[in-house]
């Protein structure tokens, strides 16, 4: 049987566009999270991906296009998790706890997401505001929460004067603060919010805060 001829050693390697794009985004995520939008350098990202600045611009158009793609992918990650959350079989308080714990786990394991969000807030969300998929970045979080709240109200368990965005804000505030403000909080209070020994306490606490608020009697 004939043996296929070997490729010449100097032959260009075939690129997988999707893989190349993903590799660029992986490196760019780290660079933007560590250096910020202004401090990150496309040349450095190219060097770390063994590609070229020209190739990065081919895929993403510009530095801002690359940064926006990084932001979109970061938000899409947590939204994809929320879409897969199966809580319809749970009673409302257990369902809301599971959603809060999912957010807690995600934010803890993706500190680069927290840094990127903080950086984009410094820029007043001007880059994210230009995203063509902006509306889709909100829908999953609100939809899952709204369904849980409707079931809770229908069963008489939850109060009816709180909406999904209120609860999203409460969960996000706790989970983002715990990671984003870790170092300043530790320096001032001598307690690390990411201390593994207190992890389950904080994970349970965020669920307690939300459930206690939703089940509290409405003030007269």
C-alpha positions in Angstrom: 0.0 0.0 0.0 1.4 3.4 -0.9 2.4 5.6 2.0 1.1 9.2 1.8 3.9 11.7 1.1 4.8 13.7 4.2 4.0 17.5 4.2 7.1 19.6 3.5 8.5 20.9 6.8 8.0 24.5 5.6 4.3 24.0 4.6 1.9 26.4 6.3 -0.2 24.8 9.0 -3.9 24.6 8.3 -5.8 26.9 10.7 -9.1 26.1 12.3 -10.9 29.5 12.3 -13.1 28.7 15.3 -10.3 27.3 17.3 -8.0 30.2 16.5 -10.8 32.7 17.4 -11.4 30.9 20.7 -7.7 30.9 21.5 -7.4 34.6 20.8 -10.4 35.3 23.1 -8.9 33.2 25.9 -5.7 35.2 25.9 -7.5 38.5 25.3 -9.8 37.8 28.3 -6.8 37.5 30.6 -5.1 40.5 29.1 -8.1 42.8 29.4 -8.9 41.5 32.8 -5.4 42.1 34.1 -4.5 45.3 32.2 -7.8 47.0 31.5 -9.0 48.2 28.1 -6.4 50.9 27.9 -3.5 48.9 29.2 -4.0 45.8 27.1 -1.9 45.6 23.9 -3.0 43.7 20.8 0.6 43.0 20.0 1.0 41.2 23.3 -2.2 39.2 22.7 -0.9 38.3 19.2 2.4 37.1 20.6 0.8 34.9 23.3 -1.5 33.3 20.7 1.3 32.7 18.1 -0.7 34.6 15.6 -0.5 38.2 14.2 -2.0 41.5 14.9 -3.3 41.5 11.4 -5.0 38.2 12.0 -6.7 39.5 15.2 -8.0 42.5 13.3 -9.2 40.1 10.5 -11.4 38.2 13.1 -12.4 41.2 15.3 -12.0 44.3 13.3 -10.2 46.4 15.9 -9.0 46.4 19.5 -12.4 47.6 20.6 -14.1 44.8 18.6 -11.9 42.3 20.3 -12.6 43.8 23.7 -16.4 43.7 23.0 -16.2 40.1 21.9 -14.5 39.3 25.2 -17.2 41.0 27.1 -20.0 39.3 25.2 -18.4 35.9 25.7 -18.0 36.6 29.4 -21.7 37.5 29.9 -22.8 34.7 27.6 -21.1 32.2 29.9 -23.2 33.0 32.9 -26.3 33.4 30.8 -25.8 29.9 29.3 -25.7 28.5 32.8 -28.9 30.2 33.7 -30.6 28.8 30.6 -29.7 25.2 31.6 -30.9 25.7 35.2 -33.8 23.2 35.8 -35.8 24.5 38.7 -39.3 24.0 37.5 -39.6 20.8 39.7 -38.5 22.6 42.8 -40.6 24.6 45.2 -40.0 28.4 44.8 -37.7 28.9 47.8 -35.5 26.0 46.8 -35.5 27.2 43.2 -34.4 30.8 44.2 -31.7 29.4 46.4 -30.4 27.2 43.6 -30.2 30.2 41.2 -28.4 32.3 43.9 -25.9 29.5 44.5 -25.3 29.1 40.7 -24.4 32.8 40.5 -22.2 32.5 43.6 -20.3 29.5 42.2 -19.9 31.1 38.8 -18.6 34.5 40.0 -16.2 32.8 42.5 -14.7 30.6 39.7 -14.6 33.3 37.1 -12.8 36.3 38.8 -11.8 37.5 35.3 -15.6 38.1 34.7 -15.8 40.3 37.7 -12.7 42.3 36.7 -14.1 42.8 33.2 -17.4 44.0 34.5 -15.6 46.4 36.9 -13.4 47.7 34.0 -16.4 48.2 31.7 -18.1 50.2 34.5 -15.1 52.5 34.6 -15.8 53.2 31.0 -19.5 53.8 31.7 -20.5 50.7 29.7 -19.8 52.6 26.5 -18.4 49.5 24.7 -21.1 47.1 25.9 -23.8 49.6 24.9 -22.6 49.0 21.3 -23.1 45.2 21.4 -25.6 43.9 18.8 -26.6 41.2 21.3 -27.0 43.5 24.3 -30.7 42.6 24.9 -30.0 38.9 24.8 -27.4 39.3 27.6 -30.2 40.2 30.0 -33.1 38.0 29.0 -32.0 34.6 30.5 -31.4 36.0 34.0 -34.7 37.9 34.1 -36.7 35.1 32.5 -35.6 32.4 35.0 -36.2 34.7 38.0 -39.5 35.9 36.7 -40.8 32.3 36.4 -39.7 31.4 39.9 -41.3 34.6 41.3 -44.6 33.9 39.5 -44.8 30.4 41.0 -43.9 31.8 44.4 -46.6 34.4 44.3 -49.2 32.0 42.9 -48.6 29.7 45.9 -48.7 32.5 48.4 -45.1 32.0 49.5 -43.5 35.2 48.0 -44.5 38.8 48.4 -45.8 40.5 45.2 -44.0 43.9 45.4 -40.6 42.7 44.2 -39.7 42.1 40.6 -37.1 39.9 39.0 -34.5 42.8 38.5 -34.7 43.6 42.2 -33.7 40.0 43.0 -31.1 39.9 40.3 -29.5 43.1 41.8 -29.4 41.6 45.3 -27.8 38.4 44.2 -25.3 40.1 41.9 -24.4 42.7 44.5 -23.4 40.1 47.0 -21.6 37.8 44.6 -19.8 40.5 42.7 -18.7 42.4 45.9 -17.3 39.3 47.5 -14.8 38.8 44.6 -14.3 42.4 43.4 -13.7 43.9 46.8 -11.8 40.9 48.3 -8.5 42.7 48.8 -9.8 46.0 50.2 -12.3 44.2 52.5 -9.5 41.9 53.8 -7.2 44.8 54.4 -9.7 46.8 56.4 -11.6 44.0 58.3 -8.9 41.3 58.3 -11.4 38.8 56.9 -11.1 37.3 53.5 -14.5 37.0 51.8 -13.0 34.1 49.7 -11.7 32.2 52.7 -12.5 28.5 51.9 -13.4 27.9 55.5 -16.3 30.4 55.2 -17.3 29.5 51.7 -20.4 27.5 52.6 -21.5 30.1 55.1 -21.5 32.8 52.5 -23.1 30.5 49.9 -25.9 29.8 52.2 -26.1 33.5 53.3 -26.9 34.8 49.8 -29.8 32.4 49.6 -31.0 33.3 53.1 -31.0 37.0 52.2 -33.1 36.5 49.1 -35.5 34.0 50.5 -36.0 36.0 53.8 -36.8 39.1 51.8 -39.2 37.4 49.4 -41.1 35.6 52.2 -41.2 38.6 54.6 -44.6 40.2 55.3 -45.0 43.3 53.2 -44.8 46.5 55.4 -48.2 48.1 56.0 
